Amino acid sequence: MPDAPAPADNALPQAAALALALGIGCRSGVTLAQIEAAVQARLGEWPLAMVKVLATLDAKAAEPALRAFCAAHALPLRTFTREQVATLEIAADALLSAPSTAAQARFGVAGVCEPCARLAADGGPLVRAKLALDGVTVAIAALAPITRLAAFTTPLTDN
């Protein structure tokens, strides 16, 4: 059963209604269907068209299912280093959810999807906290400021 929604789950800022960043973490070898299911579960009633970018750790950039999801939905894939994630975790309250023991053990960071979503959203707020479903974690941040949307009109390269 999916995690209980965080308090921010129903409060999407009106100005950010058109631009969201997905942060995704996953076990190695997950399928496209697993990612699709987790993303749809986390989006809920929000359409996938609101998503402008998908982000993850650079260590996950080669995951075939992540690449396939991005290709299927014409989404750029942004990747962030452990150091970038750790810096965000120190500089701001980057996590709404409890730290992940798996992310800490494997990558040395407290989380993947929530900080990656915030980094891809240029520091925008998390609007949906981490949902863990079948080996995939998904969080959503609102892109901020909206005036920077032009940066997402062409595919982004890995950082």
Stockholm file with secondary structure:
# STOCKHOLM 1.0

chainA/1-159         MPDAPAPADNALPQAAALALALGIGCRSGVTLAQIEAAVQARLGEWPLAMVKVLATLDAKAAEPALRAFCAAHALPLRTFTREQVATLEIAADALLSAPSTAAQARFGVAGVCEPCARLAADGGPLVRAKLALDGVTVAIAALAPITRLAAFTTPLTDN
#=GR chainA/1-159 SS CCCCCCGGGGCCCGGGTTCEEEEEEECTTCCHHHHHHHHHHHHTTSCGGGEEEEEEEGGGTTCHHHHHHHHHTTCCEEEECHHHHHHHHHHSCCCSSCCCHHHHHHHSSSCSHHHHHHHHTTTCCEEEEEEEETTEEEEEEECSSGGGGGGGSSCCCCC
#=GC SS_cons         CCCCCCGGGGCCCGGGTTCEEEEEEECTTCCHHHHHHHHHHHHTTSCGGGEEEEEEEGGGTTCHHHHHHHHHTTCCEEEECHHHHHHHHHHSCCCSSCCCHHHHHHHSSSCSHHHHHHHHTTTCCEEEEEEEETTEEEEEEECSSGGGGGGGSSCCCCC
//
